[in-house]
Amino acid sequence: MGGRKAIAAALTALVLTVPTALRAQDRALLPACVAASGTPESWITACSALIASASTSSRELAAAYAQRGFAHTLKRNLDQAQKDLDEAVRIDPTLPQAFVNRANFWTVMGKADRALADSEQAIRLDPNLPLAYFVRGGAAMNLGQYERAAADYTEFMRLRPSVRADVIILRGRAYHRMGEDDRAIADYDEKLKLTPNDAEALINRGDALRDKKKMTAATADYDAAIAIAPKNPGGWRGRGFIRLGTRDLTGAVADFTQALRLDDKDATLYLNRGAALSMQGEKKRALADFDHAIKLDPREPLAHVNRAAVLNELGQHRDAMIAVEKALELAPNYRPAIETQNKIREDYGKEPARPAPVVDPSECIFPSSGTELDRAAIDRIISSCTALIKASGEEGAAAVVYLQRGSMYRRLGQYGAAYTDFSEAIRRDPTSASAYTGRGNAQRGLRHLDEAIADHSEAIKLAPNDPEAYNNRGNAWRDKKDYKQAIADYDTAIRLNPRYAAAYYNRANTWLDSGDKERAVADYRQALKLNLRQAGDMLKELGVEP
């Protein structure tokens, strides 16, 4: 936590000179407004007074708004924070600190893509601004761009070596998520040399060592973390994983139980404690844990598989089959689910098979992309398409059936399952532009942006007059921060369909990301005229009239 506080303090360092043109009282206000040693309250007071001054230059005025916006961000006065930060950018769009502080605001708001865009603009304005790399690194981590995050943390430490002890652990986490465990461990080693009693560093190093199968060393780190910070669930969780893997089931149950006392919202803890209880023969307690895991995270297929296995062992074969079929709905071709399903079928013995649910195959229709469907309707369509595939045999099913089911999985955010179905649709009909479009959207959801662009480009070759194909490729270009290519695709989509509200909205987002608020507002207004309500929300967020 100390590192976070040090970094938060560093974010206040707007380095400005005091212009001689300011009045004497204003010359005293500016240092107080941007002082790194101040508090949110003192910054707000001093910056507000400076903003009210009539003799402040535009650059110092922008700096005052930027600093006051940062202070309001810290106090979680987020509406006022956004107004101040937008005003800072409007007054002086060449002030890099304004973009850094607004990027930090977007991070707090959970909008990592916009945080990334603003921090990139700050770096374009000042490539030697340390905090811009720190904020961009955090945004990249949140977007799963771990290699980029590691590079940004490295550059931040080069430019600001005094905070290395606080940032080296963040780079270690990026390396670990990249699968670069040796480099992660080296960073954690350095962190622990600088601060030997850092429980988070010990837990993180333990996780990396565990992934490298160095169980003794990992256990030692978890033990040390527990001794230093017994109220941190991470040490108990990590040691519980090792004990489960080494079949110390009593110890695993004890560790997971202690972790759950500290964090009872972690579905994986219930899932793993349930696994340990099941291996101990405590089937009913295991079932209760799997039920709790599913309540917290109903989209995790392994929880449904484990629940099915326990129900089968308890002789509740029909309920077990229902549970494993749910897992297969979530993750088609998931090997643990298929193996458990086969085991349940073997154990049915002389019991009559459970009647198949009544499914109307005609529900496997293909609605337009704008059709609103609730979760129940999506589940029905998936079940209908699955029934058609089973009835036809996997090789006999038409491409459109896989196309439809894939589109439903994509709506649920199950991009892996969607990718599989769209690929099957393409295999059956290589001329289907819709299948390439669907797979491109799934690839984008999986953050495979180059592959997404390739699929959308193929869709455009097959259907060169389809505005949706250009819009979708534009979205992938925008995710890659190639705003020029994105704008070109949105332009084409709008030329092909001047009433395409989503294309105006997406182009507006791209203009905003690239720092062109005026064009963004114009496109949001056009999208709103075409009845896209989100555009109105964005205009309100930007503080302009619809």
Secondary structure by P-SEA (a helix, b strand, c coil): caaaaaaaaaaacbbbbbbccccaaaaaaaaaaccccccaaaaaaaaaaaaacccccaaaaaaaaaaaaaaaaaacaaaaaaaaaaaaaaaccccaaaaaaaaaaaaaacaaaaaaaaaaaaaaaccccaaaaaaaaaaaaaacaaaaaaaaaaaaaaaccccccccaaaaaaaaaaacaaaaaaaaaaaaaaaccccaaaaaaaaaaaaaacaaaaaaaaaaaaaaaccccaaaaaaaaaaaaaacaaaaaaaaaaaaaaaccccaaaaaaaaaaaaaacaaaaaaaaaaaaaaaccccaaaaaaaaaaaaaacaaaaaaaaaaaaaaacccaaaaaaaaaaaaaacccccccccccccccccccccccccccaaaaaaaaaaaaaaaaaaccccccaaaaaaaaaaaaaacaaaaaaaaaaaaaaaccccaaaaaaaaaaaaaacaaaaaaaaaaaaaaaccccaaaaaaaaaaaaaacaaaaaaaaaaaaaaacccaaaaaaaaaaaaaaaccaaaaaaaaaaaaaacaaaaaaaaaaacccc
